[in-house]
Amino acid sequence: MSDDQEKLIKTTVYLEEEVLEALKEVAEEYSGETGQNWSRGGVIRVALSEFFSRRGKIL
């Protein structure tokens, strides 16, 4: 792992089926737009980062 990557810690989150499908769709969209493979977990990390940023907490 390079120094510029943060260590990810596995966790469990329970989500509704509709949310999982939406995360999958957005991951596919991001993959098409960026040319990089996006996962649902990656989308969740981006969404949480934006959420905390809007609340003034920079992670």
BELDAQUI-V277556 format. One record per residue. N is the residue number from 1. RES is the residue in one small letter. PHI is phi in whole degrees, -180 to 180 (999 if undefined). PSI is psi as a letter, one per 30 degrees, with the letter a starting at -180 (999 if undefined). NEAR is the number of other ideal C-beta (glycine too) atoms within 8 Angstrom. Layout:
n->N res->RES phi->PHI psi->PSI near->NEAR
n->N res->RES phi->PHI psi->PSI near->NEAR
//
This chain:
n->1 res->m phi->999 psi->k near->3
n->2 res->s phi->-78 psi->l near->4
n->3 res->d phi->-67 psi->f near->3
n->4 res->d phi->-86 psi->f near->3
n->5 res->q phi->-103 psi->k near->6
n->6 res->e phi->-87 psi->k near->3
n->7 res->k phi->-73 psi->k near->5
n->8 res->l phi->-95 psi->k near->5
n->9 res->i phi->-115 psi->k near->4
n->10 res->k phi->-67 psi->k near->4
n->11 res->t phi->-143 psi->l near->4
n->12 res->t phi->-113 psi->k near->4
n->13 res->v phi->-132 psi->k near->5
n->14 res->y phi->-98 psi->k near->3
n->15 res->l phi->-129 psi->l near->7
n->16 res->e phi->-70 psi->l near->5
n->17 res->e phi->-58 psi->e near->6
n->18 res->e phi->-65 psi->e near->6
n->19 res->v phi->-68 psi->e near->8
n->20 res->l phi->-61 psi->e near->10
n->21 res->e phi->-66 psi->e near->8
n->22 res->a phi->-64 psi->e near->8
n->23 res->l phi->-63 psi->e near->12
n->24 res->k phi->-62 psi->e near->9
n->25 res->e phi->-63 psi->e near->8
n->26 res->v phi->-67 psi->e near->10
n->27 res->a phi->-60 psi->e near->13
n->28 res->e phi->-66 psi->e near->9
n->29 res->e phi->-63 psi->e near->8
n->30 res->y phi->-59 psi->e near->12
n->31 res->s phi->-61 psi->e near->11
n->32 res->g phi->-67 psi->e near->7
n->33 res->e phi->-73 psi->e near->6
n->34 res->t phi->-100 psi->f near->7
n->35 res->g phi->77 psi->g near->5
n->36 res->q phi->-112 psi->l near->6
n->37 res->n phi->-79 psi->j near->4
n->38 res->w phi->-105 psi->k near->11
n->39 res->s phi->-109 psi->l near->7
n->40 res->r phi->-61 psi->e near->9
n->41 res->g phi->-62 psi->e near->7
n->42 res->g phi->-63 psi->e near->10
n->43 res->v phi->-64 psi->e near->13
n->44 res->i phi->-62 psi->e near->10
n->45 res->r phi->-63 psi->e near->8
n->46 res->v phi->-64 psi->e near->8
n->47 res->a phi->-63 psi->e near->8
n->48 res->l phi->-68 psi->e near->8
n->49 res->s phi->-60 psi->e near->9
n->50 res->e phi->-64 psi->e near->8
n->51 res->f phi->-59 psi->e near->8
n->52 res->f phi->-68 psi->e near->10
n->53 res->s phi->-62 psi->e near->10
n->54 res->r phi->-64 psi->f near->6
n->55 res->r phi->-90 psi->g near->6
n->56 res->g phi->86 psi->g near->5
n->57 res->k phi->-106 psi->j near->6
n->58 res->i phi->-93 psi->k near->5
n->59 res->l phi->-101 psi->999 near->5
//
